[in-house]
Amino acid sequence: MGRNRLFLIIVAACFSATFSAIIDSKLNEYPKVQRRTWDQAIAMAKSTVAQLTLEEKCNMTAGIGGPCVGNVLPVSRVNFSGLCFQDSPSGVGDGVLHSTAFAAGIHIAATWDRDLFYKRGVGIGKEFQGKGVHFALGPMMNIDRNARHGRNWEGFGSDPYLSGENAFYYVQGVQDQGVVATAKHYICNEQETHRFYGASDPSNSKGYSANLDDKTIHEIYLWPFASSVAAGAGSVMCSYNQVNGTQACQNDKTLNGILKGELEFPGNVMSDWGATKTGLESALAGLDVNMPGGDGFLGFSLVQAVKDGTITEARINDMITRILAPYYLLGQDQGYPSLDLDRDVIGDNYKINRQVGAAGFVLLKNTNNALPLNVTTDNYYYIYGAAAGQSDEGFESGGSGEHGGALYQGGGSGFVEPTYGIDPLSVLVAKGRDSHLQIRYITNQNDFGAVTNSFNARGFSSAKCLVFISAFSSEGSDRSDLNALNKGDQLVQLVASHCTKTIVIVNSVSQLNIEAWIDLPNVVGVIWSGMPGAEYGKAIVDVLFGDYNPGGKLVFTLARNNSDYGTDISPTYDSNYTEGVFLDYRHFDKYNIVPRYHFGYGLSYTTFSFSQLDISKAGKGKLSASSQYRQRRMRSYTSLAASKAYEPAYEITFTLTNTGKVDGSEVPQLYLGFPAEAEEPPKVLRGFERVYLAPNESKQVSLVLTQKDISYWNVVNQKWTIASGNYTVWISTSADNADVKLQSSFHI
Ligand code: BGC
């Protein structure tokens, strides 16, 4: 055996060992607190309602001041402890102490790993439960329709199917810990601009109107909410905006009609904070609890309305039943922890957070295998950019980009002030000590002169240059552009004009325009580091040095021109969703626009091959590889009626092989082409699985198409309908047609 080959084998062996060492096997255990079915919970709620006075019931329909961001009054007479609602979708927020800032929604989505979706949910749920919080105000599943939307980082990207899978496993992970999940913001809350207009007092204002057709709302924006309901979510938060001219929290069509009617949602509708604009009309349209309360809408004012006969007591009873049912569903009446928002219950959540952080990084460019870095041969490093280190004002300001620093999450109510946050620079410096790396850094991004001068350092002529850039956004305002913060793009250009081995790390809330530098030949590596949570530094160094092989995939398209997206924030009070179902890759496909990077794209340090595609009808008991995917869908708190749509229709199997030299993962993506009758985009995502393989290892992958997956929303008969004709199945590694690995079809 030649010396080179022996060296390669040793490197590969070391790589595999470290790679698997950071996957904690204990994380495979799924402790659950699930105690009751919806039917049992509703029966218990009804029996409590029967013991309450009209005044007590009405009081519970509006929040009161208290320790949490939302509070429902206790009624000790019936042994009801009251309810605490607390942000956020990515950890316990609203400024509590001792809290883990988890990788944000946009980042977990980029892992494309259902197992991690669920485990992150479990980790988040444990902290809410341990602090005695009853409802977590998440997951957030508004679609990334507008690249500049300030809240994209809280959600799961631009695709409804991917968002739906994320929402599903989040809900089950959190609720398995006994905490009610709140699916938000229902519905079409895809921009911050004009979320309040017309009055300085938000509760007297209106929200912009999202105007869209029936097919679009069902196939794109409702999809993840439907998945949340199917997963058993106890609560849904209605949003600030109007939908087709009616406020979302008093919209009879979307609340009573679609959510409670069509989806058979048995839980409660809670208003976003200040999203209730009327009392009676909202209650009649389907709103069950008004948050944060104190505005005179709902609450005690309903007592008179019942006496006047303008609302029935039966509807009040329904509201309280819906508020209490999730509490009984998850056994919160039985020894739930007392409320202490600052209680230290972070446990070992850093492990799952680090794993999600690493798994969500997307390797976009890797010229001649510039990455991973090799501590033996690559000894010299320049590190540039404020986003490499800590913000000037510590973690509290981590929620407000202008202070620079590595971003763990974006800003607003979704931001969790972390107990700690580990920046990349600190970990690189520590690695420098362990591996004898010579490191120079400049984090003052305003001083381009110092950056220019830095390149003359003795001995550094073949140094690698790591440039950290970021893009921040927050609830309450949309981004003004899609550029990196604080001249980050110019910083990359400057570094690349001096350094032939420039590697860019993009710490961004959502889409960024990277055209200023992506094609520069000296930019030899690009890692999209997203919003990776408090373990950022550890996770990124694992990936840079190959201790973890990146396998994340983009959850939105990265366009060459901002106008290529075809959708944007509306500057008026109307946001017209005229693109219909042609959003993101569906739009790029329709108009043949070539993006910079396709939805679903991401590289690896290894290579894969695909073979043996087979499609079979999924008859009863025939499913060969049902996996956790099916089992979890069968939880007792899943609404059975709603979950019929999720029955398997077809099973698609194929073999995936790791043909490279190191452990790694690939995410085969199933894109489906519909018969013409369905009037669908050229292709839509309908399946994926992240598969981890050792070198030369093969696995049979099974993807299940459900009844709903092969249906379109039929606006005439108001049903999900299976089209007749030919369906094409593409197994691909991104939405780029050039990445299709296997193709077949079935006929219905
Ligand atoms: C946000 C919600 C949040 C609520 C409570 C609102 O401004 O839109 O997402 O849960 O505040 O903080």
Boltz pocket constraint, residues with backbone or C-beta under 6 A from the ligand:
constraints:
  - pocket:
      binder: B
      contacts: [[A, 69], [A, 87], [A, 137], [A, 184], [A, 272], [A, 273], [A, 413]]
      max_distance: 6.0
